[in-house]
Amino acid sequence: MDESGMRFSEPNYHGWSVDEDDFSDEYEELFSDEEASQSANMDENLDCLHFNGKKYEDLRSSDMIGVEFSSVEAVDTFYAYYSLAMGFSFRKEKLCRNAAQVVVRRQLVCSKEGERKKRGKPDPSFASEIISCAQNLSPPHGTKPVCKRKTVNQKPIVEDADTRSMKRSGKQFGDGEHEKKGRRPPQRNITRGNCQARITARRCKESGVFCVVQFITEHNHALATAEFVPFLRSHRKVRDHDVAQVTALKKVSVGTCRAYEFLVHQAGGHEFVGFTIKDLYNKMDAERRELMVDGDAQSTISFMNLKASKEAEFFCLFSVDAEGRLGNMFWRDTKSLTDYNNFGDVLIIDSTYKTNIYGKPLAVFVGANNHRATVLFGCALLADESEDTYNWVVMAFLTSMRGKKPISVLTDGDEALRNAVVNLIPEARHRLCAWHIAKNVVKNVRDVDVQRDFCHLIFAGLGVDEWEKSWHYMVTMNGLQDNKWVAAMYNKRERWAEAFFRNHFFGGMCTTQRCEAMHRNLKSGVGRYMRLCEVLPRMDKTIEQIRFNGLNDDFKSMNSHPVIGSHMRCIQEQVSAKFTHDVFLLIKDQILFESKFLVADRVRYENQGSTLHLVTQYGKPERTWHVTHYQGKPDLSFVCSCHLFESDGIPCCHIFTVMKTMNMTTLPEYLVKLRWTKQACTKNNSTLTSGIMPAKDLQLARYGQMMGDCAQICHSASFSDEAYEEITTCLSRLMVRSKTFKRCKDSQPPETVDGLHPNVIRDPNVCKTKGTHSRHSTSVEVGRDQPGGRGCGFCSRPGHN
């Protein structure tokens, strides 16, 4: 795949199925989209069914010779109506201008006019004859040769995906893959038939009107019947309002194919849409290429600049490699900064694949808010997964957050990412994802009982000494002393075992599953074949939806109350008033669980001003916990040996047992963790900058507002005949009136050199990640070198599957 990232697997969805012979050598103007638009527009002076009181099907040459039209556009419109009524497709053949660049002659022909030009190598004798003639006719020294015949490039207006991609990569059809497979590319069908049907109009010097001087109606081929008329090329046109509607649908992750189905349903059938699905793919591709005039990477940077112009606190940082290509890019918006200031004590970092056409891994920085819901702190596109790259990204994250560092960091088992975190955030406690550890246990230990005991040691809230005894007992009983993987895991036990994190705050998070959930949401509207300028706006829509759900949680906490139980009701009422609903449910479980414990003994230390309570479980007196109560210390009231409050920020059942014994009816302020309360979110006081909205965004905003108004009008008018007739008449008048408005043009872009700005960031190369590359190459080697054909999807060996 070349650097442009064209997807080869969908060649049928890009490019017109047009014969190259549809474009003649004698054209002085090619069939452009703008002219097709002019020919397809309804001219108010022409009737689409009749001309001069006669049906288009009944027109003869004698009826048209000498007929005058006010402009070239009127000639094009007439022939568009005529060809549509007759059932053939037309083509613009000639447009002649005089020295003053005034149009003096227009000729339109049937699309089957002419014959296919023969291709192949020219005859050597003919070539030598041409060269000798050129030498004899060479102009004198100092004079400039004049070409009497203007030649036009023969390449199609719209090429398919394979053609464009091979030309960019320096390959032509017949090279590369076609030579490897030993076959030639398929030739296009012949569409020319030397049909003579045409119309020619000349401009009158005196009046300036165009007079028809030639009108041939006879065709040497069968005309299209009514069911085939929608496939005639000159009568297929993707209109601007269709593009606007599809663009609006694509912004909410509706694909082009589904958007076309919606247009078909809206129009009442495929024959009434006015274009095919391939036409829509081509039009949307042209719109995308217009936005990417300077390349995908530069369009992405422009998108970031636009967001920065709207948000004063927006932050984006990117790097460029030695070839001037986009390397790493990190960004976060104002809401992410606010969320990090409120809930940035615990940070989770993870990366995912298959989000863009360049294979760039997408790294996300997430955390948990006061509803225990996932919040996004920032995103990054990585050039690779090396330690230098992660160092750059983590440093960019800390810079964007103005140097504020988290106290706890969760990552997967990637050593490069771990080293970056340890080097740049040494004061933070780093923890490996418990889910990945458990997954590795299943891979490296076959005994089911050992797997169960190992996973128990991952998540169990034991003391350090108790955990060490349990570990050595498990290793001795199962004979794992010589297991290298088990020994390696024991050496880094302080990174993954719950027992070593009981006195450090992680907010109840021990896995990177929040990142996985964020990846799943962000990837719902993007794909591995999308460009960066398409991926980022869709990610913004997903993030907007996630944050809207967060606002809904705030609304529910402020305007509703959870159900209060009867056990320690006064404490539950205070908890429900201070904490969010999700955290209240966790604390309520601890309050209800309190009934299984009792205070067995207490020791008072007068010199320290504290009391030690010995809490045991009812029916299991061997299980004990120590709860220390400090009198007269508002900043320190209860400390339990289980350290649930220190690690999760939630009072444990042992503390509630002591409070019940002491007949306490008020929850101490020390046990109220601010980050879990309803007042944890500070208001975002940053304001948007007064930047000028781009014309494209302004147009889409206006279009959306008017579409909503029209939808209400049309829905109300569809229930009665009278309303339908009245609204239809008004809409017809508005349609004619709307075409008289001129489109506002954007400001002219800066001067370019060969289509590129001097400071353009080039598109990145396809990344080689740790994800699926090795597995893919292994399966290719197995399938190629070993018998049995395709290998197993799990073990890559022949068979299985």
N, C-alpha and C positions, 0 to 999 in steps of 0.2 A: 504493500500500500504506500502510496506516495505521501508527501507531506501535507497535501490538501485534505487528506482523510476522506476521500470519496468512498462510498460504500459500493463495492462491486456486486454485492448480492442482490441488489435491486435495480438492475439496468432497465427493466421494463417500466419503471415508474419515473424515469427521467428521460426527457428528450421526445420530440415529436417523431412519430413514425412517418417520416417524410422522405420521399425520394429526392436525392440530390439533383436529379434532372428537373425538379420543379423550379429550379433557379437558373435562368437562362444567362448565356454570355452577354446577351444584348441588353440586359437590364441596365438602366441608368439610375434606378432606385429600387432597393430591395423591399420585400414585404415586411415592414416593421410593425411592431405592436401599435405604435401611435397611429399609423395609417389604417391598420385594421380596425382600430377603434373609430376612426373617422368614417370608414365605409360601413360600419355596423350601426352607427347612431341613426336614429330616426330624424329625418329632416322634416320640419313642420310644413314645408311646401310640397312634399311628395307623399302620396298615398301608398301604403304598403300593399294594397290589393289592386288598385287601378292606376292607370296613367292616361291622362287626357280622355277619361271616360271609357277606356278600354281595359280589359283584363290583361295582365302581363303575359298570360299564356297565348293571347290572340295577337300580340304585337308582331308586325312584319317589318322588313327593311324599309319598305315605302312609308311606313308610319313614323319612322324615326329619323330618316335622312332630313337634315335641315332643322331638327328640333334644337332649341337653344336652352342651355343651362347657365345659371348665374355664376357658378364656381366649379372648381375641380371636385370639391367635396360633394356637390350635387350630382355630378356624373357618377362618382363612386357609389353614392347612396342609391341612385336609380338602378345601377347594374347589380348592386347587392340585392335589391328587391326582386329584380327580374330573374337573376340566377336562382334565388331561393324559390320563386314560384315555378320555375321551369325544372329545377332539380339538378343543378350542376354547380360545381365550385369554380370560382374565377380567381384570376391572378393579375396583379398589376404588372404590366409588361414594360411600358415606356412612360416617362415623364420628361418631356423636353423643355428646356428653358432657353431664353435668349441671352444676349450679353448682359442685360440688366437683371438677370436671374428671375425673370418673370415667366411663369408657366405658359407655354404656347401650344402644347400638344399633350394629350393624355390618351393612352391606349390600355384597355382592359381585355384580357383574353380568357378563354376557357383553361382550366388547370391542366387539361390534357393536350394543350397546344405544344407543338414541337416534338422532338424525339430525343431519346436518351443518347447522351454523348458517349461514343465508344472510348474505352480506356485501354491502357496498355502502353508498352514501349513503342515509340515512333519508329517507322522504317528508317534504317541508316541512310539510305540514299536520299530519302526525303529530308532528313536532318541536315545532311551535308549541303543539299540544295538551299535550304533556308540560311545556313551560315554563310554561304558564298554570296547570296543575295544581300544579306545584311552588310557584308564587307563592301560590296559595290555601292551600296546606298548610304554609306557612312557620311555624316555631315562634315562640312569643312571645319578646319581647326578654329576654335573660338566660338562656334555656334552651338546652340542647344538643340538636340533632336526633338522633334515634335511628334507625339503619338497621335495618329488620326483616329484611332479607335480605342475607346476606353474599355479596359478589361476589368472584370469584377471577380473578386475571390469566390471560389466555388464551394467553400465549406458551408454546411447547413447553418441556418440561423440558430437553431437549438440542437445541440448535440446530446446524445445519451450519456449516461454516467461513465460507461467504459471508454467511450471516445475521448471525453475530456480528461479522464484520469490517465490514460495511456499517453496522451499528448503532453501532459504536464510532466510525466515521468520519462519522457524521451522515447516512448515506444509507439509504434504504429501497429495497426492491424496486420497480422501476418508475422509479427515478431513475438518474442517472449512466450506466452502461454500457448498461442496457436502453433508455434513451431514445436514446442514440447509435446503437444498432444497430436501433432502430425495432421492437422486439418486446417483448412482455410475458413475465415469468417464467412457467415452466410451473406449472400448478396441481397440487396433490397429488391422488392418486386417492382416491375415496370409499370409505371402509371401514365406515361406519355403515349399519345396515339395520333399526333399530328392533326388535332382538331383545329378547324379554322374559325370557329365561332369567336366573335370579338366585337368590340365597340371602340371607335376612334373619334375623338372630339378635338377640334382646333379652336384656338382663341381668335375671336374677331378683333382686329386692331381698332376699329372705330368704336364699337360698343363695349368691348371687354368681356363679352359673354362667350361661352363655349358652344360651338355648333357641331352637331354630329355629322361627320362626313363618311363614316363607314359603320354599318351595323349588320353583321352576319349572324343569322339565327340557326343555320343548319349545323348539326353535330354529327360526327361519324361514329358515335358510340351511344349506348343506351343511357337515358337520363334516369336519375335516381327517383324512386317512388317515395311516397310519404314516409314509410317506416325507415328509409335510409337517409333521409334529409339531415337528421341530427349528426350524421357522421361526416358531412361535407366540411372540409377544413375552413373555407372562407366564411362559413356561417357558424363557426365555433368561436366563442369569445368569452373569456373569463373577465367579467366586469369588475369595476372597482368596488362596488358594494359587496360583491361576492368575496373578494379578497379581504375586505374589512371584516366580514362575518367570520370567515375561516380564521383570520388572524386573532379575532377575539376568542374563538374556540380553542385555538392552539395555546393561548395564554393560560387556559385552565386544563392543559395536558390532554386535550382532545386531538388525536392524530388527524392527518390530512384525509386518510381513507374514511374515518368515521365522520369527519366534517362534510365530506362529499355525500355520504349517505344521508346526513341531515338536510343538505340542500336538495337532494332528490325527493326526500319526504316532503319538504316544504313546497317544492314546485309541483308535486303531484305525479312524478314519474321521471325516468331518465330522459325521455324525449323532450321534456320541457325545461330541463336545466340550462341547455344552451352550450354545453361543453362536456368533454369526457373527463374521466378521473386522471388520465395522463396529462391533459391540458392543465388541470388544477395543480398537479405535482410540478409541472414546468413553470407555471406562474408563480407558485410559492417559492420555488427554487430561484427564480429570477429576482423576487423580492428579497430573498435572503442574500443573494449575491450583491444586490444594490446596497444593502446595509453593510456588507463586508467588502466595501470597495478597497479598503486598505488591508484586508486580511482578517482572519478570525481573531488573532491575538490583539490586534490594534482595536478591533471593534469591542472586544472585551474590556480593554483599558478605557475606551471611551464610555462604556456603560458604567464603569466604576467612577469615572470623572463626573458623570451625570448624577450619580447618587451622592457624591461628595458635594456637588453644588446645591443639593436639596437638604442635606444634613450637615450641620456644623461639626458634629462629633464623629462623622464617618471616617473610618481608617482603612486604608488599603496600601499594601506594600508588595512589590514584585521584584523579581530578579531576572536578569538576562544573561544568557550564556555567551560564549566567545563568538558565536555566529550571529548574535543579535536576535536569537529566538527566546521566546518566553520560557523561563525556567520555573521558579516557584512563585506562588501568589497567595498572600494571606489577606483576609478582609473581615471586618466586623462593623456593625452599625451601632447607632446610638442606644438602641434597646439592649443590645448585647453588653455594652459597657455598663448600663444601669443594672442589669441582672447580675453581672459579675461583681459589682460593688456590694450587692445585697447577698448573693449566694455563692460567691467565689471561693469559699473555704475548702471545697472539695472539687477537684478538677478531674475529668475523665477524658482521655485522648485515645482515639482509634482512627484507623483509615479503612477505606473500602475501595473497590474497583468497579469497572464497567459503568462509569458515569459519563464518559465523554469519548470521542473518537480517537483521541491521542493516547488513551490508556493511562492518563494521569491519575494517580491515586487521590482520592478526596479524603482529607483529614478533617475531623470535626472536634471541637472543644466544647464539652457539654458539662452540665451539672444538674442539681435538683433544686427546685424552688420550695416555697413554704407549703405547697400542696403536694410535695413529693413528686411533682411532674418534671419532666425533662425540659431544661432550658438550654438554648444555644448561646455559647460565648463567642464563637468564631469559626471560620472555615478556611481551608487552605487546599490549594492544588499543588501537588508535589511533582518535582521533576523525576525523582526516584525515591528509594527508601533507604538511602545511606545515612550514616550518622551525621555527616555534614549538613545534609538536607534537613534533618530533624533539628539540628542545632539552630539552623537559620529560622525554621518555622517557630520553634519555641521562643526564641529571642524576639521574633516579630510579634508574637502573642503578648509577651510581657511588656514590650514597648507600647503596644496599643492599649494595654491596661494601666499605663502610667507607672509601671514598676511594681504594682501590687502582686504579691505572690500567694499562691494557695498554701494551705497547711497540709493538705493530703492530695496525692495524685494516684490515679488508677490507670493502668495500661495493660495491654496484653503481653505476651512473652517476647515481643520484638526487642532484641538486645540493643539495636541502634537507637530506638526510641527511649529505652530505659537509660542508656548512657547519656543521652541528651538531657533528660529530666534530672538525673543525678548531678550532672555538671552545672546546669543552669539554675536549678532549684534545689540546692543541697539541703536547705533547712526543712523542706517538705518531706513528709513520710510517704515513701513510695510503696505501692502494693500491686501485686500481680493479680490478674483477673482469676477469681476462684473457679469460674466456669471453664476456662481454658485448662486450668490445672486438673480439674475433674475429667475433662475430655482426654488429657494425656494419660491419666491413670488407666482409663479403659484401654488405651492403645498399648501401654507398656506392661500392664499386669493382667494376666489371663484369669487368675482365680477370682471368682465372683465374691467370695467372702473377704478376700483381701481388698478388693475394690470398695466394698461397703465400709470396711474399717478405715481405709485411707480417706474416703470422702467424709467420714465422720470427723476425722482429725482436721479436715480443711475447714469445716463450718462450726465445729463445736466450740462453745464459749467456756473453755476450760482455763484453769490457771496454767502458768508456764510450767511449773513443776509437775502438775498433774498431766499436762500434755506430753512432757518428756517421758514420763513413766508409761503412758499409753503407747507412745511411739515405739519404745524399746521392747515392750511386750509384744506388739504386733510384729515387729521384725524378727524377734526370737521365735515366736510360735509358728511363723510361716517360713522360716529359713531364708530370709531375704538379706542376709549379711553380705552376700557376694553380688547382689544386684546393683549394677553401676548406676542405673537410673534412679533407684530408690535412694542410694547414697548421695547422688547429686541433688535430689530434692531435699534431703535432710540438711545439706550444707546451706541451702538458701531458704530455709524454713521461715526465717523472719520476714520474708517477702510475701508469703501466701497463707500461712496458718492464722486462723482467727484469734488464737490464744495470744499472739504477739501484738495484736492491735486493739486489745480491749480497753486500753487506757488512752487511746488516741481517737479524735473525732473523724469519722468517715460518713456520718449521716445515714448509717444503715446500708451503705453501698459497698459491695464486695466484688462486683463483676462489672464488665464493660457493656452489659446488655442495654444500658441506656443509649450508648453510642450505636449499637446495632439497631435499636428501634428508630433512632434518628436517621440512620442510613436508610432504613426501609422506607421511611416517610419521604426523605429527600429523593430517593431513587424511584419513587412511584411515578413521577412525571418525566424522568430523563432516561436515556439509554446509552448504550455503548457506541452508537453511531451518530450521536449528536455533537454538534460543535459547541465550543465554549460560550459563544454569544447566544446560543439557544438554551444552554443548560442553566446559566445563572439567573435569567428572569424566571424560569420555572421553579428553581429553588427558592427564589424570593416569595413566590406564591405559596409554596408549601410552608415556609417559615411563617408567613403571615397567618395561615390557617392554624398552625400550632399555637401561635401567640394569641389568636382570637379565642381558642379553647381555654387558654390560661385566664383570659379576662372573664370567661364564663365561670370558671372556678371561683374567682374573686367575687363575682356577683352572687353566687350561691352562698358563699360563706357570710356575706354581709346581709343577705335578705332571707335567710332560713336558719333553723336551729336543728341540730341532730336530736335524736330521741335519747332522753336521759333515763338511765336505769335507777333502781332503788338502792343499790349497794353503794355506800358512801356518796349519796346523792349531792350533798353540798360541794364536795370536791369535784364531781363530774360537772356541775353547773359552772363552776369557775373555769374548768378546763375548756368547756364548750364555748365560753365567752371569749377566751384569750386565743385559743389555737384554732387552726383551720380544721375543716371537717375531716380530712384525711388523717391528720395527725391526732385528732381527738379519738378516732377509732382505735389507733394504736395504744394510746394512753388508757382508753376505756378497757381494752383487753388486759392491760397490766393491773388495773383496779379490780377487775373481776377475778383475775388469777390470784389476787392477794388472799382470797379465802382459803387457799391450800397451804398457807404458811402461818407460823406462830413464833412469838418471841420466847425463846427458851431461857435466856438469861441476859443480865445486863450488868455492866461494870462502869462505874462513874469515876472519871479522872478530874479531881477538883483543880489540880494545878494547870491542866490544859483547858478546862472549861468545856469538856466533852463527855459524852456517854457512849459506850460501846454496847450495841445490842447484838445478841447472838440469835440469828433467825434460822429456824429449821423448817423442813417440809413435813407436813402432817403425814404420819405413817412411815416416814423415812428419816429418822433422827440422825442418821449418819451424814446426811447432806446438810451442810451448814454454810451460812453467809454472815459476814460481819458488816453491820451498818453503824456508822459513827455519826452521832448527832452533835453538832457544835452549837452551844448556846451563846447568844450575843454576837454572832458573826453573820451579818446580813449577806456578805459575799460568799459564805460557805456554811451551809446548813446541814446537808446530809451527804455522806460518801458511803457507797456500797462496794463491797469487794467484787461484785460482778461487773462493775464499771459500765453498765448499760447507759447511764446518763452521760458519761464522759465520751463514749464511742458513738452513741446514736442521738444524744440530746433529748432522751425520753426518760422520765422517772421510772424506776423498776418496781416490780411488785413487792420486793423486800422493803423498799423505802415506804411504800404505802402500808405495809404491815406494821412498821414502827409508828407511822403517823396515826394509825388506828389505835394502837396500844396507848399512845400518848394523848388520845382523844383530840387530835388536831382537826379542825374543820376548815382551815384556810391553807391553800397551797402556797408555800414559800416562794418569794420572787426568784430565789436562786435556782429553783427547779423550772423556771420558765425560760426556755431557750428562744431568744428573740427571732432567730431565723425561721422558726416553725409557727410564729404567731401571725395573726391577720394584719398586723402593722409592720410586717417585715419589709414590704415593698415600699421604697421611697418613691416619691413622685418624680417623674422625668421632667426637669425644668428646662431642658434644652429645646430650642426652637428651630424650626426649619429656616434655612436661608431663603432670601427672596430672589432665587434664581429664576430665569426665564424658562418656562416649560418648552421643550422642543416641539416643533410643529407637528411631528408624527404623534407624539403623546397627546397633544392638545386635540388633534383630529380624532383620535380614538376615544378620548373622553367625550367629545361632542357627539360622536357617532353612538356611543353607548347610551347617552342620555336620551337622544332622539329615538333610538330603537326601543327603549323602554316606554316612552310616551306613545309611539306608534303601536306597540304591542297592546297597550291598554285600549286604544281607540279601536283597533281592528277586532279585538276580542269582544268588545261591547257591541260593535256594529254587525257582528256575524250572526246575531240571534234573530234579526228581522230583515225582511226584504227591503223595506223603506230605508232603514239605516244603511244597508249594504249598498243600495244604489246611490245614496247621497255621499257616503264616504268614498266610494269608488270614483265618483265624478270629481270630488275635491282632490283626491290623490292624483288623478290624471292631470289636473291643472297644475298641481304642485310639481309633478314630474317634469312637465314642460318648463315650468318656471325655474326649477333647480338647475337645469342645464345651461341657463343663461348666466349663472354665477361663475366667476373666474376663480380658479384654484390659487390659493396663496402659495407662492414659491418660497422655499427655504433660502437662506443666505448662501451665496456661492462658496463652495469649499475652497480651501487654500490651494495654491498652485502645487502641482505634483510633477514628479519626474518619473516617467514610465509607469504611471498609475500609483506610485507610492510616495508618501511624504518622506522628507529627509529623516524624521525621527520615528519611523514606523517600527513597531515591534513585530518581528517575523513570527509566523506560526511555529509552534513547537514540533519536535519530532515525536514519533510514537515511542512511548516509554516501555522499558523492559522491567516489569515488576516481578515480585515474588509470588504473585497469585497463581495464574494458570499457565504461565509460560513453560515451566519445566514439565508439567503434566502433559501439555499439548505436544511438546517435542518428543517426550517419551512414547506417547501413543503412536506418533508418526513413525518412529523408528521400529516399534514393535510390529506395526502393521506392514511395514515395508520390508523388513529383514526376516521375519519369522513367518512360517506358514500359518494358515488359519484365518487370514484376512484381518478384520478389525478386532482390536484387543478389547478386553473387558474394561468397562468404565470405572471399576473400582481398583483392580490390581494391575491393569494395563497388560495383562497376559492374554494369549489367545483363548478364545472361548469365554466361559462364565457368563458375564453380562447379567 
